[in-house]
Amino acid sequence: MIDCRQRKNIKVGLFVEIVQKPHQKTGELTEGIVARLLTNSPNHPYGIKVQLESGLVGRVKNIIE
């Protein structure tokens, strides 16, 4: 399992599942392709924040291979 809390593991073009800010309590996941990495630090305890090609923003929870 790839650690989604490490920035080095998240690349533009990856197919991922994110949790958006309004869905953090429910844990509802959204699938998409990473367009931009928004977290600058090398790691984050809740997942790296990204913007998907669809424009949605959230923290990566799973990388789909």
C-alpha positions in Angstrom: 0.0 0.0 0.0 1.4 3.4 -1.0 1.5 6.0 1.7 -0.7 8.9 0.6 0.7 11.1 3.4 4.0 11.4 1.6 4.3 14.1 -1.1 6.9 12.1 -3.0 4.3 9.3 -3.7 1.8 11.6 -5.3 2.4 12.6 -8.9 0.4 14.6 -11.5 -1.6 12.1 -13.7 -2.2 9.6 -10.9 -5.7 8.2 -10.5 -6.7 8.7 -6.9 -9.5 8.9 -4.4 -9.8 12.1 -2.4 -11.9 13.3 0.5 -13.2 16.9 0.0 -13.5 19.3 2.9 -17.3 19.1 3.2 -17.1 15.3 3.2 -14.5 14.8 5.9 -17.0 13.8 8.5 -18.7 11.2 6.3 -15.6 10.1 4.6 -17.2 10.2 1.1 -14.5 9.6 -1.5 -14.3 11.2 -5.0 -12.2 9.6 -7.8 -10.2 11.6 -10.3 -6.8 12.3 -11.9 -4.3 14.6 -10.1 -3.8 17.9 -11.9 -1.9 19.8 -9.2 -0.3 19.2 -5.9 -1.3 21.8 -3.4 0.6 20.7 -0.3 4.1 22.0 -0.2 5.5 20.1 2.8 7.1 16.7 2.3 4.3 15.0 4.3 0.9 15.7 5.9 -0.9 13.5 8.6 -4.3 13.7 6.8 -3.0 13.2 3.2 -1.6 15.4 0.5 -3.9 18.1 -0.8 -4.4 18.0 -4.5 -6.6 19.5 -7.3 -8.1 17.0 -9.7 -8.5 17.6 -13.4 -12.2 18.2 -12.7 -11.2 21.2 -10.5 -12.2 19.5 -7.2 -9.8 19.9 -4.3 -9.2 17.4 -1.4 -6.8 15.2 0.4 -5.6 12.0 -1.2 -6.9 8.9 0.7 -6.1 6.1 -1.9 -4.0 5.7 -5.0 -5.8 3.5 -7.6 -3.5 1.4 -9.7 
